Amino acid sequence: MTRLTTVGGSFAARVLQARLEDEGLTVALRGCVDSPYAFTVGAMGGVDVFVAEDDLEDAKLILLVTEVDSALDPAPAPGRPPAPWAARAFWILLIVILVLGIFPIIRMATGG
């Protein structure tokens, strides 16, 4: 087995393993995988992904194709506008707060 790459965390390692195995490659993970004492910060959270020596070039090509596909994916919208009911709820809540805050001031001003 030859090291292909190192990824951060067990989830990313499992996703890459599934992608490579889907293509028929032999994959092994070493490092912080599914441990109750999993470190997920910095280099301690790294998981080494190994493939069979015969599959190394194919695995590199699959990694390249995956990176190109992710680069060509359309960017997500920068944020969607709030739902109409959320805007209405905000304004209703604001009016209620203002009314409840103004009534005591009016009472104090009128001497009541």
C-alpha positions in Angstrom: 0.0 0.0 0.0 1.2 3.5 -0.9 0.1 6.8 0.8 -2.1 8.8 -1.6 -2.9 11.8 0.6 -3.8 12.9 4.1 -7.2 14.4 4.8 -8.5 16.2 7.9 -10.9 14.1 9.9 -12.7 10.8 9.8 -15.6 12.0 7.8 -13.5 13.4 4.9 -11.5 10.1 4.9 -14.6 8.0 4.7 -16.0 10.1 1.9 -12.7 9.8 -0.1 -12.6 6.0 0.7 -16.1 5.6 -0.7 -15.3 7.5 -3.8 -12.1 5.5 -4.5 -13.8 2.1 -3.7 -16.6 3.1 -6.0 -14.1 3.2 -8.8 -12.8 -0.3 -7.8 -9.7 0.7 -6.0 -8.3 -0.9 -2.8 -8.2 1.6 0.0 -7.0 1.6 3.6 -7.2 4.4 6.2 -4.7 4.9 8.9 -4.6 7.5 11.6 -7.4 9.0 13.7 -10.3 7.0 12.3 -13.4 6.2 14.4 -11.5 6.4 17.7 -13.3 7.4 20.9 -10.2 9.6 21.5 -10.4 11.3 18.1 -8.4 14.5 17.7 -9.9 16.6 15.0 -7.6 19.7 15.3 -4.5 20.3 13.2 -2.1 17.5 12.3 -3.4 15.2 15.0 -6.7 15.0 13.1 -5.1 13.8 9.9 -6.1 10.5 8.3 -3.7 9.0 5.8 -5.4 7.4 2.8 -3.5 4.5 1.3 -4.1 2.7 -2.0 -2.6 -0.3 -3.6 0.6 0.5 -5.5 -0.9 -0.6 -8.8 -3.9 1.8 -8.2 -1.8 4.9 -7.3 -2.0 6.6 -10.7 -5.7 5.9 -11.1 -6.3 7.2 -7.6 -4.4 10.5 -8.4 -6.5 10.9 -11.5 -9.7 10.4 -9.5 -8.5 13.0 -7.0 -7.8 15.4 -9.8 -11.2 14.9 -11.5 -12.9 15.4 -8.1 -11.1 18.7 -7.6 -11.9 19.9 -11.1 -15.6 19.0 -10.6 -15.8 20.9 -7.3 -14.1 23.9 -8.9 -16.6 24.0 -11.7 -19.6 23.7 -9.5 -21.7 26.9 -9.5 -21.1 29.0 -6.5 -24.0 29.1 -4.0 -26.1 32.2 -3.9 -24.7 34.8 -1.5 -27.8 34.5 0.7 -31.4 34.3 0.1 -33.9 36.9 1.2 -35.9 36.1 4.3 -39.3 34.5 3.9 -42.2 36.9 3.7 -43.7 35.6 7.0 -40.3 36.3 8.7 -40.3 39.9 7.6 -43.9 40.4 8.8 -43.2 38.7 12.1 -40.2 41.0 12.6 -42.3 44.2 12.0 -45.2 43.0 14.2 -42.8 42.2 17.0 -41.1 45.6 16.6 -44.4 47.5 16.7 -45.5 45.5 19.8 -42.2 46.4 21.6 -42.5 50.0 20.7 -46.2 50.3 21.8 -45.5 48.6 25.1 -42.5 50.8 25.6 -44.3 54.1 24.7 -47.4 53.5 26.9 -45.5 53.9 30.2 -43.9 57.1 28.9 -47.3 58.6 27.9 -48.8 57.7 31.3 -45.9 59.4 33.1 -46.2 62.5 30.9 -49.9 62.9 31.4 -49.7 62.3 35.1 -51.8 59.2 35.0 
